């Protein structure tokens, strides 16, 4: 039973209201002065306080200050005869939850209680009901999807409900988890059928990593736009929707779409493809000095600036550009300080925080606790974005009048089920895809590329193949299989085939005037 404290020097005149609330199932405790109300708040726990503003002795505002000092989270509703602005300003400054003007009626009181005590329950009930009603529609979409646009719509819908239900009861979240697993299984079959066709008929393929400059950036640059192209590594669509409200203060979203990351959904392949406008095999053949093989120890993305230049040259674009890679807050601060002096129409920024968050979560027990599931992972992303210089970086872009194209190279997925694979000692270490000779996997749910060149991928050896995990699976070797299965379960990985890894944000932001 919810407990209400009502403080008013004319409390006896309010007896009909109190009886009304008691009949509605509320316990109502009364006080006829501020001192008694404060004492009651020290002695008992209340769900809400109705407080008369004009009481003799200790005033409503003075009483409010004392109550909030004792119980800062307790919602207090001020009831007043006056509509004077200064009184309301003072009350709001003391963080009242709401205010009502006398004479009040029972329906106003009931509505206020629902708003401040039962809002979460009511919203959650409507949310749960909404998802239950849409569950069958989503299942139909999953079973009938035949184009990548339809899969993007499904992913968008699942992300919407994931965000809506993140504080829901376990039953609803479990339903959504099962439906996402169903979607990822069907999506993997779609990719297995269609990905080869996209390379047989390049003119009919959807927007892939190598197409972003040609399709999105060049038309805007040719139109005289000043652009920032921001690539946040490992950035999922749900993470974008989480930070979008922060950016809405400075930008209008004029295009909220996705692009499809190439396979493997790994930085070495997908991000180099974005900057070069080429598939990895083409980079290796045309610019071998910029391609790093899987087995090489050096960094796989050390030539991004040079690859951008090769793409500009190939399309005969004479645009000057800046390139900035941000791995630490200090780097971000330096970029902010330099931005006013930027004269180039194109400015490229690579932000690696999400990638570092993903890896540190795998390796750190404390980070695993902080990001125990997708909702917590999004929360960490939001906290970083809000409190790091990154938000000020975007604010500065808006102040200087730049349009922004925001994207990523690939996303990540929280892995669950280990899959046994056997390969030679030169097989790569990624948990979501393997490239090597004589790869043997017992799972039927993998996607194998026996002829990697057909898919625009280099082959370390003549007989090399690529094998990809689907859904939430991850690869493990026979040696210490159970140990590594336990160690990597519930970590965020990338490289394979899933909605989260492949269908990633491609957002256009217009600065607000």
Secondary structure, DSSP 8 states (H G I E B T S, - for coil): --EEEEE-TTGGGGHHHHHHHHHTT-EEEEESSHHHHHHHHHHS--SEEEEESS-SSS-HHHHHHHHHHH-TTSEEEEEES---HHHHHHHHHTT-SEEEESS--HHHHHHHHHHHTSHHHHHHHHHHHHHHHHHHHHHHHHHH--SHHHHHHHHHHHHHHHHHTTTS-HHHHHHHHHHHHHHHHHHHHHHHHHHHHHHHSGGG---BGGGHIIIIIHHHHHTT--EEEEEETT--HHHHHHHHHHHTTTEEEEEEEEEE--SS-SHHHHHHHHHHSS-HHHHHHH-GGG---TT--S-S-S-HHHHHHHHHHHTT----EEEEEESSHHHHHHHHHHGGG---SEEEEEE-HHHHHHHHHHH-HHHHHHT-SHHHHHHHHHHHHHHSHHHHHHHHHHHTT-EEEEE-S---EE--EEEEEE--TTS---SSEEEESS-EE--SS-EEESSGGGGT---SSTT-EEEE-BTTEEEE-STTHHHHHHHHTT-EE-SSB-HHHHEEEEEEEEE--
